[in-house]
């Protein structure tokens, strides 16, 4: 069974930093583009950052310059380094994997809560 397990969320003050991790299992990780989404209360889930199989990255405008997505293919893990956090970054953050050997498979993690508050 494919698993995406997020960790690293928590409560942080504005201006602080967090590092999210998403460890995957039972997928050929290097064949998957990886992404982080977030969903705040009462809002739709939005794409925050994405890294493709070649290491190319893309970010939503609101996090550019503050967040960094990276991947470690040897550890089957994707990371999201979040700096200069703002209250509006508060959300449940979800890891997403898309790709595969045959066709396009999509998998989601269970989510990790990030709360930015003083």
Buried (B, 14 or more C-beta within 10 A) or exposed (E): EEEBBBBBBEEBEEEBEBBBBBBBEEBEBEEBBBBBBBBBEEEEBEEBBBBBBEEEBBBBEEBEEBBBBBBEBEEBBBBBBBBEBBEEBBBBBBBBBBBBEEEEBEBBBEBBEBBBEE
